Amino acid sequence: MNADYILYLGRHTMETALMVSAPILIVCVVMGVMISLFQTVTSIRDATLTMAPKIIGAAVITLLFGNWMLQVLIRFTFEIFTQIQTYGQ
């Protein structure tokens, strides 16, 4: 195991984590901006108004993209275990 492989593995891990978390993060950021604009316009300052829609949005996106996220993580895990098996011999 050399330094190039370790850098590749670190980069691949970060790319996979970003790819899997991106849909939920994007929805939460967009909803947060929309809720902030709504609160600014209406002068409503309620903490539940900011959290509840984000949680609901994250849950909906997880239901919609959950299968794809799981497939990406399974593929990544299979690749890692294959590499471990290769270096273990």
C-alpha positions as CSV (number, residue, x, y, z in Angstrom):
1,M,0.0,0.0,0.0
2,N,1.7,3.2,-1.2
3,A,0.9,6.9,-0.7
4,D,-0.8,7.2,-4.0
5,Y,-3.3,4.5,-3.1
6,I,-4.0,6.1,0.3
7,L,-4.6,9.5,-1.4
8,Y,-6.9,7.8,-4.0
9,L,-8.8,6.0,-1.2
10,G,-9.2,9.3,0.8
11,R,-10.4,11.1,-2.3
12,H,-12.8,8.4,-3.3
13,T,-14.2,8.3,0.2
14,M,-14.8,12.0,0.3
15,E,-16.4,12.0,-3.2
16,T,-18.7,9.2,-2.2
17,A,-19.7,10.9,1.1
18,L,-20.4,14.2,-0.8
19,M,-22.4,12.4,-3.5
20,V,-24.5,10.6,-1.0
21,S,-25.2,13.6,1.2
22,A,-25.6,16.2,-1.5
23,P,-29.4,15.7,-2.2
24,I,-30.3,16.1,1.4
25,L,-27.9,19.0,2.0
26,I,-29.2,20.9,-1.1
27,V,-32.8,20.5,-0.1
28,C,-32.1,21.7,3.5
29,V,-30.2,24.7,2.3
30,V,-32.9,25.7,-0.2
31,M,-35.6,25.3,2.3
32,G,-33.6,27.2,4.9
33,V,-33.2,30.1,2.6
34,M,-36.9,30.1,1.6
35,I,-38.0,29.9,5.3
36,S,-35.6,32.7,6.2
37,L,-37.1,34.9,3.5
38,F,-40.6,34.1,4.7
39,Q,-39.7,34.9,8.2
40,T,-38.1,38.2,7.2
41,V,-41.1,39.2,5.2
42,T,-43.7,38.3,7.8
43,S,-41.6,39.0,10.9
44,I,-42.5,35.6,12.4
45,R,-39.7,34.3,14.7
46,D,-40.7,30.8,15.6
47,A,-38.0,28.1,16.0
48,T,-40.3,25.2,14.9
49,L,-41.0,27.1,11.7
50,T,-37.3,26.7,10.7
51,M,-36.8,23.1,11.8
52,A,-40.0,21.2,10.9
53,P,-39.9,21.9,7.1
54,K,-36.2,21.0,6.9
55,I,-36.8,17.7,8.7
56,I,-39.8,16.9,6.5
57,G,-37.8,17.8,3.3
58,A,-34.9,15.7,4.4
59,A,-37.2,12.8,5.1
60,V,-38.9,13.1,1.7
61,I,-35.6,13.3,-0.2
62,T,-34.4,10.3,1.8
63,L,-37.5,8.3,0.7
64,L,-37.0,9.4,-2.9
65,F,-33.2,8.9,-3.2
66,G,-32.7,6.4,-0.5
67,N,-32.4,3.4,-2.8
68,W,-29.8,5.2,-4.9
69,M,-27.9,6.3,-1.8
70,L,-27.9,2.7,-0.5
71,Q,-26.6,1.4,-3.9
72,V,-23.8,3.9,-4.0
73,L,-22.7,3.0,-0.4
74,I,-23.0,-0.8,-1.1
75,R,-20.8,-0.4,-4.2
76,F,-18.3,1.6,-2.3
77,T,-18.2,-0.9,0.6
78,F,-17.8,-3.8,-1.8
79,E,-14.9,-2.0,-3.5
80,I,-13.2,-1.3,-0.1
81,F,-13.6,-4.9,1.0
82,T,-12.3,-6.2,-2.3
83,Q,-9.2,-4.0,-1.9
84,I,-8.7,-5.2,1.7
85,Q,-8.8,-8.8,0.5
86,T,-6.3,-8.0,-2.2
87,Y,-3.8,-6.4,0.2
88,G,-4.5,-9.0,2.9
89,Q,-2.9,-11.8,0.8
